[in-house]
């Protein structure tokens, strides 16, 4: 079971959401708008279902795309 409060905390700590967001039943984040990764991480701390705008993660040290949005529209 996903701790929704923990997902929210990680989202606010490591990302800037330019728009709105919600969590689906699996605890994946749905973003209506753009998403920017603000901290240098090797992997994403939350899972994203989809983002309706741009995803910015340059200047980071991601070694995997696990948790990346399954769909960007």
C-alpha positions in Angstrom: 0.0 0.0 0.0 1.3 3.4 -0.9 1.6 6.1 1.7 -0.1 9.0 0.0 1.3 11.6 2.5 4.9 10.3 1.8 4.4 10.6 -2.0 3.1 14.2 -1.5 6.1 15.1 0.7 8.6 13.6 -1.9 6.8 15.4 -4.7 7.0 18.8 -2.9 10.7 18.2 -1.9 12.1 17.1 -5.3 9.8 18.6 -8.0 8.2 21.8 -9.1 4.7 21.2 -10.6 3.6 24.0 -12.9 -0.1 23.2 -12.8 -2.1 20.6 -10.8 -1.4 17.1 -9.7 -3.3 14.2 -8.2 -2.5 10.6 -7.2 -4.2 7.6 -8.8 -5.2 4.4 -6.9 -1.7 3.0 -7.4 0.0 6.0 -5.8 1.3 7.3 -9.1 1.3 11.0 -9.7 -0.7 12.5 -12.5 0.4 16.0 -13.5 -1.8 18.4 -15.5 0.9 20.9 -16.6 4.7 20.9 -16.5 7.1 19.1 -14.2 10.6 20.1 -13.2 13.0 18.0 -11.2 14.7 20.4 -8.8 17.3 18.2 -7.0 20.1 16.1 -8.2 19.0 12.5 -7.9 20.2 9.2 -9.3 16.5 7.9 -9.5 13.1 9.3 -9.2 11.6 9.1 -5.7 8.0 8.8 -6.9 6.2 7.2 -9.8 4.4 9.2 -12.5 1.5 7.9 -14.5 1.4 10.8 -17.0 2.3 14.5 -17.4 0.2 16.6 -19.8 3.1 19.1 -20.4 6.9 19.2 -20.4 9.1 17.2 -18.1 12.4 18.9 -17.3 15.1 16.8 -15.7 18.3 18.2 -17.3 21.4 18.7 -15.1 20.6 15.7 -13.0 22.3 12.4 -12.4 19.5 10.0 -13.3 20.8 6.5 -13.8 17.4 5.0 -14.6 14.0 6.2 -15.9 12.1 3.9 -13.5 9.2 5.9 -12.2 9.3 8.3 -15.2 5.9 9.2 -16.7 4.4 6.4 -18.8 2.9 9.1 -21.0 3.7 12.7 -21.7 1.0 14.5 -23.8 
